[in-house]
Amino acid sequence: MNRIIGNNLKKIRSISSFTQEEVAIALGINRSAYSNYESGEREMPIGLLEKAADLFGCELYVFFEENLSDDILLATSFRIDGLDSNDLQEIIHFKDIVKSYIKMDQIAASL
């Protein structure tokens, strides 16, 4: 499972044009730790996976998919050059708000 998660982290990071360093800073860890998660050498804690999902704008389950569809990958490809760590934190926060709104909208539609 660590390899699947690692591969998906790498795919999504690459399509988003983030470096490992940028993602690590956004997650509050060092680059070597993130590299170990991405390579599947270490198990990534669920809290960090949730934060990564917020950064990439995807649902948590995406990291566990064996074969990611292009639609899921393209939906995560939000990127602006020249972002600093504060900008990345704001993006994480904003994407979390959007995901929460979508979930609430889905719940309201099912009532």
C-alpha positions in Angstrom: 0.0 0.0 0.0 2.9 2.4 0.7 4.1 2.0 -2.9 0.6 2.8 -4.3 0.3 5.9 -2.1 3.8 6.9 -3.0 3.2 6.5 -6.7 0.0 8.6 -6.5 1.7 11.3 -4.4 4.4 11.5 -7.1 1.9 11.6 -10.0 -0.2 14.3 -8.5 2.8 16.3 -7.4 4.3 16.1 -10.8 1.1 17.1 -12.7 0.7 20.0 -10.2 4.3 21.1 -11.0 5.3 21.1 -7.3 8.8 20.1 -6.2 9.3 17.7 -3.4 10.7 20.6 -1.4 7.5 22.7 -1.9 5.2 19.9 -0.9 7.4 19.1 2.2 7.3 22.8 3.3 3.5 22.9 2.8 3.2 19.7 4.9 5.5 21.0 7.6 8.1 18.2 7.1 11.6 18.0 5.6 12.1 17.0 2.0 13.9 13.7 2.8 10.9 12.6 4.9 8.5 13.4 2.0 10.8 11.7 -0.4 10.6 8.5 1.7 6.8 8.7 1.6 6.7 9.3 -2.1 9.1 6.3 -2.8 6.9 4.1 -0.6 9.8 3.4 1.8 7.8 4.8 4.8 4.1 4.9 5.7 2.7 8.4 5.5 0.6 9.3 8.6 -3.0 9.9 7.8 -2.8 13.5 9.1 -0.2 14.2 6.5 -2.2 12.5 3.8 -5.2 14.6 4.7 -3.0 17.8 4.4 -1.6 16.6 1.1 -5.2 16.0 -0.2 -6.0 19.6 0.8 -2.9 20.9 -1.0 -3.6 19.0 -4.1 -7.4 19.6 -4.0 -8.4 15.9 -4.1 -10.2 13.5 -1.9 -8.2 11.3 0.5 -9.2 8.1 -1.3 -7.3 9.2 -4.4 -4.0 8.3 -2.8 -5.2 4.7 -2.4 -6.3 4.1 -6.0 -4.2 1.6 -7.9 -5.0 3.2 -11.3 -5.7 6.9 -11.2 -7.9 8.2 -14.0 -6.8 11.2 -16.0 -9.9 13.1 -14.8 -8.7 12.8 -11.2 -5.2 13.9 -12.0 -6.4 16.9 -14.1 -8.7 18.0 -11.3 -5.7 18.4 -9.0 -3.5 20.4 -11.4 -3.9 23.9 -9.9 -0.5 25.6 -9.9 0.8 29.2 -9.9 4.6 29.9 -10.0 6.5 31.7 -7.3 4.5 30.5 -4.3 6.0 30.7 -0.9 5.1 28.6 2.1 2.4 31.1 3.3 0.8 31.0 -0.1 0.8 27.2 0.0 -0.9 27.2 3.4 -3.6 29.6 2.0 -4.1 27.2 -0.9 -4.5 24.3 1.5 -7.0 26.2 3.5 -9.0 27.4 0.5 -9.1 23.9 -1.1 -10.3 22.5 2.3 -13.1 25.0 2.3 -14.1 24.2 -1.2 -14.1 20.4 -0.5 -16.3 21.0 2.6 -18.7 23.1 0.6 -19.0 20.4 -2.1 -19.6 17.7 0.5 -22.3 19.9 2.2 -23.9 20.5 -1.2 -24.0 16.8 -1.9 -25.6 16.1 1.4 -28.2 18.8 0.9 -29.0 17.4 -2.6 -29.6 13.9 -1.2 -32.1 15.1 1.4 
